[in-house]
Amino acid sequence: MINIWDYAKELPKVVIETLNGKIYKGEVICVDDADDGEDEDSITIELNNGQIIGVYPSEIKSIRKADE
């Protein structure tokens, strides 16, 4: 499983590829612990178009820091 906490301190720009083949590029806003009723932590990123999305580790095929 992907360790999203590696991106929590620095909050870099990342590229995330999901298991269903979608690719997202954006800046990490935060990494959150699972709340009550949730099974997983999540990573929230702001995409280049301003959209904000959250992704669970179980949905991530790969994640890496983006080239500037």
C-alpha positions in Angstrom: 0.0 0.0 0.0 1.1 3.6 -0.7 2.4 5.6 2.2 0.7 9.0 1.7 2.3 10.3 4.9 5.6 10.7 3.1 4.0 13.8 1.5 2.5 15.3 4.6 5.4 17.5 5.9 6.7 19.0 2.7 3.3 19.4 0.8 4.9 19.0 -2.6 3.4 19.0 -6.1 2.6 15.4 -6.9 1.4 13.2 -9.7 -1.0 10.5 -8.7 -2.0 7.6 -10.9 -5.1 5.8 -9.7 -5.9 2.1 -10.1 -8.6 3.0 -12.6 -6.0 4.8 -14.8 -6.8 8.5 -14.0 -3.8 10.7 -13.6 -3.9 13.8 -11.3 -1.3 16.5 -11.0 -1.4 19.1 -8.2 -0.2 20.5 -5.0 -0.7 18.5 -1.7 -3.0 20.5 0.6 -3.0 18.0 3.5 -2.9 14.4 4.5 -5.6 13.5 7.0 -6.2 10.7 9.5 -9.2 8.6 8.9 -12.2 10.1 10.7 -14.9 8.1 12.6 -16.7 6.0 10.1 -13.8 6.1 7.5 -11.5 3.1 7.0 -8.5 5.0 5.6 -6.4 8.1 5.8 -6.6 10.4 2.7 -4.5 12.8 0.7 -6.0 16.0 -0.6 -4.6 17.9 -3.6 -5.4 21.0 -5.5 -5.3 20.3 -9.2 -3.8 22.8 -11.7 -7.3 23.9 -12.7 -8.2 24.7 -9.0 -10.3 21.6 -8.3 -9.7 20.0 -5.0 -9.9 16.2 -4.7 -9.3 13.6 -2.0 -7.7 10.2 -2.7 -7.4 7.2 -0.5 -4.3 5.0 -0.5 -6.3 2.0 -1.7 -7.2 4.0 -4.9 -3.6 4.9 -5.7 -1.4 2.9 -8.1 1.5 5.3 -7.9 2.4 8.7 -6.5 5.5 10.7 -7.0 6.8 14.3 -6.7 6.1 16.2 -9.8 8.8 17.7 -11.9 8.5 21.5 -11.5 
